[in-house]
Amino acid sequence: MGARFQCRIVGALAAVALSWLCLLGGASAGERDSSVRLAVAPDQMERPDTPAGRDAFAAWLPRALAGDPEAAYRLARVYADGAGPAADLGEAALWFRKAAEAGYAPAQLGLAKLYGKGQGVPLDYVQSYVWFSRAAENREYGMARDQALELRDMMAAFLTPEQRAEAERLAAERPD
């Protein structure tokens, strides 16, 4: 196979992977990001610009500050699902990371999607691959494991062989 043909194949695979991230994540560049709508029924999602959202924020913040990974994940969701000025994907990424590093699989998947789209964090396909891998290997994650595996494998199309080796090494390490 010629190098030009190989580049076209890799480019096509990358486009498909990005399409999957957008479909699974839900939003285009101009829309409010819903890429972190994971593992929670729609009626449980609260936006911080509503009274119910403010109540959810007030309820989750003390528990998140005390180190509860589920509360940190839910707080991240409150930030990520916000509308207008209440949306803060950078703050969402910080709370996703706290929960992800504690081994909370929905947060690992949410953080992976943010890295894969460069939302709230710098675009980083290696980190996206790492967090998709960790979410897929999380035994408590159940049915969403297949989604994490599929997205991890799609993300591999963006990586050089060296980057993939580095991502696999990092994924095998356990965060402190």
Buried (B, 14 or more C-beta within 10 A) or exposed (E): EEEEEEEEEEEEBBEEBBEBBBEBBBBEEEEEBEBBBBBBEEEEBBBBBEEEBBEBBEBBBEBBEEEBBBBBBBBBBBBBBBEEEBBBBEBBBBBBBBBBBBBBBBBBBBBBBBBBBEBBBEEBBBBBBBBBBBBBBBEEBEEBBEBBBBBBBBBBBBBEEEBBEBBBEBBEEEEE
